[in-house]
Amino acid sequence: MRSGRLNRIFSSRVFYIVFAIIAAAALWIYVEYDDPRDQSFTIDIPVVVSNETLLHDRRLLVTQIYPRTVSVTFVGPRTAFLNLSPTTVYAEVNVGGIHVPDDDISLGFDIRLPSGVNQNLLSDISSPVDRINITVERLAERAIPVRGVYEGGTAAPEYIAGAPDFNPQTIIVYGPESVLSTISEAWVPIMRENLSSTYVNDLPFVLRDEYGEELGSQQLELIRLSQQEVRVTVQISMIRDVALHVERIHGAGTTDQNTVIEIYPQTISVSGDPEEIREMNRLTLGTINLNDIELMYTEIFAIPVPNDVVNHSGVAEAIVSVTIRDLEVEGFLTSNIRLQNAPDDLEVELITTVLNVRIRGTREELDALTDTNIRVVVNLADVALEPDVVGRTVTVTPTIFLDGDVGDIGPVGQYTVTIAVSRQ
């Protein structure tokens, strides 16, 4: 059954027609490509410069080449042309012998064939062009400022985007002065939006002229760059109001309830790294020891802003006022002054015999107090009596004690006692 069908196909007229066409095409291809007779083949090939690096070492640069392509005719059998094309064949111009700039240099060239071509099969290689005209200019360099603007905004109103910072701030461009003089800036497009944290990335740049136009491809071919990217940093800060605060050391009857502290200004606006600013609930100006004051006190404090935080309020100092309510201060004269721990080899004598001690408390507590409750102690173990103080008077700080059941009252202010020091 199958053999009968094949017999009908092979014996049909259509089969013989198709077979004849295929056989004729194969014979033509064989004769055409295996023809040993010489034929001509013409193509346009590019001009390629060699040893251009030597020119760069000599601070020179090829700026013009004419013509850029040359027409070349090859003569030989057809099989020799199989691998010849404008992408595999080129005219090489050697510029290694040029040492000075010149706008009228004429050089010969060599035809470079691909490695798979048997040059012995080619009986002739010719071109109507035998010289290439080249212009060589002095290679100059120029520092071009890097610029760019971030316009993508922030993720929320409390964020602030700083001006972009570029590293490096200039790009070195090498090339002919005629091209370098047209370059105004290296512009960095920053393609980001709605930032909520500091953005850092290495970005490419484009060279622009004074009108903001990018350099053309022909100009770009003539220049070299110190680098292709720059490090871009867009600092994102958070801004918020932060309260000012002072620490307090209580004593002599003071409490948070009877002590009023007012700070002007109460808050300042600061900005900085979002994580740091979120954790910054207040700024502490300093510490006030309430034992050192009586009932009212005012001091100016510098506002301590961290190095990486910006103060936007325009004030560098704050005024702190302290008012102590419901307490009074009364002075008591006491002669109950004692020395302790005097050195064995020194004689120490009290010059101050009476001291006015200021006591703070409620009116009832002060009325119940007498000078017999007050004791002034000078502990010489805490005093550095240097050898040069012998024979002189020295001012020292005593400690005030209140003896008996006197409540929460206590001494306020600072006191000194004068002593005379001599040898035993």
C-alpha positions in Angstrom: 0.0 0.0 0.0 2.8 2.4 1.0 5.1 1.4 -1.8 2.3 2.1 -4.3 1.8 5.6 -3.0 5.5 6.3 -3.3 5.6 4.9 -6.9 2.8 7.4 -7.8 4.7 10.3 -6.2 8.0 9.5 -7.9 6.4 8.9 -11.2 4.4 12.1 -11.2 5.3 15.2 -13.3 5.3 17.6 -10.4 8.1 15.5 -8.7 10.3 15.8 -11.8 9.8 19.5 -12.1 10.7 20.2 -8.4 13.7 17.9 -8.6 14.9 19.6 -11.7 14.7 23.1 -10.1 16.6 21.9 -7.0 19.3 20.2 -9.0 19.8 23.3 -11.2 20.1 25.6 -8.2 22.6 23.4 -6.6 24.7 23.2 -9.8 24.6 27.0 -10.2 25.7 27.5 -6.6 28.5 25.1 -7.0 29.7 26.6 -10.2 29.3 30.2 -9.0 31.3 29.8 -5.7 33.8 27.3 -6.9 34.6 29.5 -9.9 38.4 30.0 -9.9 38.3 33.0 -12.2 39.1 36.4 -10.6 36.2 38.7 -9.8 36.1 42.2 -8.2 34.3 43.0 -4.9 34.0 46.6 -3.6 32.9 47.7 -0.1 33.2 50.9 2.0 35.2 50.2 5.2 35.7 52.4 8.3 38.9 54.2 9.2 40.3 53.2 12.6 43.0 55.1 14.5 45.7 53.0 16.2 48.2 54.1 18.9 45.9 56.9 20.0 46.9 56.2 23.6 50.4 57.4 22.7 48.9 60.8 21.7 47.1 61.1 25.0 50.4 60.5 26.8 51.8 63.4 24.8 48.8 65.6 25.7 47.5 65.4 22.1 44.1 64.4 20.7 42.8 63.5 17.3 39.8 65.8 16.7 39.1 65.3 13.0 39.4 62.4 10.5 38.6 62.7 6.8 37.4 60.6 5.2 35.8 58.4 7.8 35.3 55.6 5.4 37.2 54.5 2.2 36.1 52.4 -0.7 38.2 49.3 -1.3 38.1 46.9 -4.3 39.2 43.3 -3.8 40.1 41.1 -6.8 40.2 37.3 -6.6 38.0 34.2 -6.6 34.6 34.5 -5.1 35.5 32.2 -2.2 38.0 34.8 -1.0 35.2 37.4 -0.4 33.0 35.3 1.9 34.2 36.9 5.1 34.8 40.4 3.8 32.4 43.1 5.1 32.4 46.6 6.6 32.3 45.0 10.1 35.4 42.7 9.5 37.6 44.9 7.3 39.0 48.3 8.3 41.6 50.9 7.3 44.1 51.4 10.1 45.9 54.8 10.5 48.9 54.7 12.8 49.2 58.1 14.7 52.0 56.9 17.0 54.6 59.1 15.1 52.8 62.4 15.8 54.4 64.5 18.5 53.0 68.0 17.9 49.5 69.4 17.2 48.8 70.0 13.6 45.6 70.7 11.6 46.9 69.4 8.3 48.3 65.9 8.7 48.1 63.4 5.9 48.8 59.7 6.6 48.7 56.5 4.7 46.7 53.5 5.9 46.8 49.7 6.0 43.9 47.4 5.0 43.3 45.0 7.9 41.6 41.7 6.9 39.9 39.2 9.3 42.0 36.3 10.4 39.9 33.8 8.3 40.7 35.3 5.0 43.6 33.8 2.9 45.2 37.0 1.5 47.2 34.9 -1.0 43.9 34.3 -2.9 43.5 38.0 -3.5 45.3 39.2 -6.6 44.7 42.9 -5.9 43.5 45.3 -3.2 43.0 48.9 -4.3 41.3 52.1 -3.2 40.9 55.5 -4.9 41.9 57.0 -1.6 45.5 56.6 -0.5 45.8 59.2 2.3 43.8 60.1 5.4 43.7 63.7 6.6 43.9 64.1 10.4 43.7 67.1 12.7 45.5 66.8 16.0 45.0 69.3 18.8 46.6 69.9 22.2 44.8 67.9 24.9 43.5 70.3 27.6 41.8 69.7 30.9 39.2 71.6 32.9 37.4 71.2 36.2 33.6 71.3 35.6 31.3 72.0 38.6 28.8 69.3 39.5 25.3 70.6 40.0 21.8 69.2 40.5 18.5 69.9 42.2 16.3 67.6 44.1 12.6 68.4 43.4 10.9 65.2 44.4 9.6 66.4 47.8 9.3 64.6 51.1 6.9 61.9 52.4 5.3 64.2 55.0 5.3 67.9 55.9 7.5 67.4 59.0 10.4 66.3 56.8 12.9 68.7 55.2 15.0 67.9 52.1 18.4 69.6 52.1 20.3 70.7 49.0 22.1 67.8 47.3 25.7 67.3 48.2 28.0 65.9 45.5 31.3 64.1 46.0 33.4 65.1 44.2 32.1 68.6 43.6 34.0 68.9 40.2 34.6 66.6 37.3 37.9 66.8 35.3 37.2 66.8 31.6 40.0 66.1 29.1 39.7 67.2 25.4 40.3 70.0 22.9 39.9 73.5 24.3 37.3 74.2 21.6 35.0 71.7 23.2 35.9 72.3 26.8 35.1 76.0 26.6 31.5 75.2 25.8 30.9 73.0 28.9 29.2 74.8 31.7 28.3 72.1 34.2 28.0 68.4 35.0 24.3 68.0 35.7 23.1 65.2 37.9 19.4 64.2 37.4 18.0 62.9 40.8 15.1 60.7 39.9 13.5 60.2 43.3 10.3 61.3 45.0 8.7 61.5 48.5 11.8 60.8 50.5 11.5 60.0 54.2 15.2 59.2 54.9 18.5 60.4 53.7 19.2 59.4 50.1 22.8 58.3 49.1 23.6 56.9 45.7 26.2 57.0 42.9 24.5 58.6 39.9 25.6 59.4 36.3 25.7 63.0 35.0 25.4 64.8 31.7 27.6 67.6 30.4 25.6 70.8 29.6 26.5 74.1 28.0 25.6 77.5 29.4 22.1 77.3 27.8 21.4 73.9 29.6 21.8 71.9 26.3 23.5 68.6 26.5 26.7 68.1 24.5 26.2 66.3 21.2 27.6 62.9 20.4 30.4 64.3 18.1 31.6 66.5 21.0 31.4 63.7 23.5 33.6 61.5 21.3 36.4 64.0 21.6 36.5 64.2 25.4 37.5 61.9 28.3 36.2 62.1 31.9 37.9 61.6 35.2 34.9 59.5 36.3 31.4 58.5 35.1 29.4 58.9 38.3 29.3 61.0 41.4 28.2 60.2 45.0 24.9 62.1 45.6 23.6 62.7 49.2 20.2 64.3 49.8 19.9 64.9 53.5 16.4 64.4 54.9 15.7 65.9 58.3 12.7 66.0 60.6 11.6 69.3 62.1 9.6 69.5 65.4 9.2 71.7 68.5 11.1 70.5 71.5 10.5 71.7 75.1 13.3 73.2 77.1 13.9 71.8 80.6 16.1 72.2 83.7 16.8 69.6 86.3 16.4 70.6 89.9 18.0 69.5 93.2 15.5 69.9 96.1 16.4 70.9 99.6 15.5 73.2 102.5 11.8 72.6 102.2 11.4 72.8 98.4 9.2 70.4 96.5 7.8 70.2 92.9 4.6 71.7 94.3 6.1 74.9 95.9 8.7 75.5 93.2 7.8 77.3 90.0 10.3 77.2 87.2 9.6 79.3 84.1 11.7 79.1 80.9 11.6 81.5 78.0 11.3 80.4 75.3 9.5 77.2 76.4 10.2 75.4 73.1 12.4 75.7 70.1 12.1 74.2 66.6 14.9 71.8 65.7 15.6 69.5 62.8 18.0 66.6 62.3 18.1 62.9 61.5 14.4 61.7 61.8 15.3 58.8 64.1 17.1 61.1 66.5 14.5 63.9 66.4 11.7 61.4 67.1 13.4 60.4 70.3 14.2 63.9 71.4 11.3 64.9 73.8 13.1 67.8 75.4 16.4 69.6 75.7 17.9 69.9 79.2 19.6 73.3 79.8 21.3 72.3 83.0 20.7 71.7 86.7 19.6 74.2 89.4 20.5 73.3 93.0 17.7 74.9 95.0 19.9 74.9 98.1 22.0 77.6 96.5 19.2 80.1 96.2 16.7 81.7 98.6 13.3 82.4 97.2 13.8 83.9 93.7 16.4 83.3 91.1 17.1 84.1 87.4 19.8 82.6 85.2 20.5 82.6 81.5 21.4 79.2 80.0 22.9 78.4 76.7 20.7 76.1 74.7 22.7 72.9 74.1 21.9 71.7 70.6 23.7 68.6 69.5 26.2 69.0 66.6 24.0 67.1 64.1 20.8 69.1 65.0 19.8 72.5 63.6 18.2 75.1 65.8 15.6 76.9 63.6 14.3 79.3 66.3 17.1 81.8 66.1 17.7 81.9 69.8 20.8 80.5 71.4 20.0 81.2 75.1 17.0 80.7 77.4 16.0 82.7 80.5 15.2 80.5 83.5 13.3 82.0 86.4 12.8 80.2 89.7 10.2 81.2 92.3 9.8 79.3 95.7 6.3 79.8 97.2 4.9 79.3 100.7 8.4 79.4 102.3 10.4 82.2 104.0 14.1 82.8 104.6 15.5 84.1 107.9 19.1 84.7 109.0 20.5 83.3 112.3 23.8 84.4 113.8 25.7 81.5 115.3 29.1 81.2 116.9 28.9 77.4 117.0 31.8 76.9 114.6 34.0 73.9 115.0 37.2 72.5 113.3 37.6 68.8 112.7 40.6 66.6 111.6 43.3 69.3 111.8 46.7 68.0 110.7 49.1 67.0 113.5 51.9 69.2 112.2 49.9 72.3 111.7 48.1 74.7 114.0 44.8 75.9 112.6 42.9 78.8 114.2 39.4 80.1 113.4 39.4 83.7 112.2 35.6 83.7 111.6 33.9 83.4 114.9 30.3 84.3 114.0 28.4 83.3 110.9 25.1 84.5 109.6 23.3 81.4 108.4 20.2 81.8 106.2 17.5 79.2 106.9 14.5 78.5 104.6 11.3 76.9 105.8 7.7 77.7 106.7 7.1 80.5 109.1 6.1 78.1 111.9 9.3 76.1 111.5 11.5 79.2 111.5 9.8 80.6 114.6 10.6 77.3 116.4 14.3 77.4 115.4 17.1 79.0 117.6 20.8 79.5 117.0 21.5 76.6 119.3 20.1 74.3 116.6 22.7 75.4 114.1 26.1 73.8 114.0 28.9 74.9 111.5 31.6 72.3 110.9 34.9 72.8 109.0 36.3 69.4 108.1 39.9 70.0 107.4 40.2 66.4 106.0 38.4 67.8 103.0 40.7 70.8 102.7 44.0 70.6 100.7 46.4 72.5 103.0 49.4 72.9 100.8 52.8 73.8 102.3 52.7 77.3 101.0 49.6 78.2 103.1 51.6 78.0 106.3 51.7 81.4 107.9 48.7 82.6 105.9 44.9 82.8 106.2 42.8 80.5 104.1 39.1 80.6 103.1 37.3 77.3 103.3 33.8 76.0 102.8 32.0 74.7 106.0 29.1 72.3 106.3 25.9 73.6 108.0 24.0 71.2 110.2 20.6 71.7 111.9 20.3 69.7 115.1 17.1 68.6 116.7 13.6 68.0 115.3 13.5 70.9 112.9 11.4 69.5 110.1 12.3 70.0 106.4 14.0 73.4 106.8 17.6 73.9 105.9 20.3 76.4 105.1 20.4 78.1 101.7 23.2 79.9 100.0 26.9 79.4 100.1 29.2 80.1 103.0 32.9 80.5 103.7 35.0 80.5 106.9 38.4 82.0 107.3 41.2 80.1 109.1 44.8 80.8 109.9 47.4 78.1 109.4 50.8 77.9 111.2 53.3 75.3 112.2 53.0 73.5 115.5 
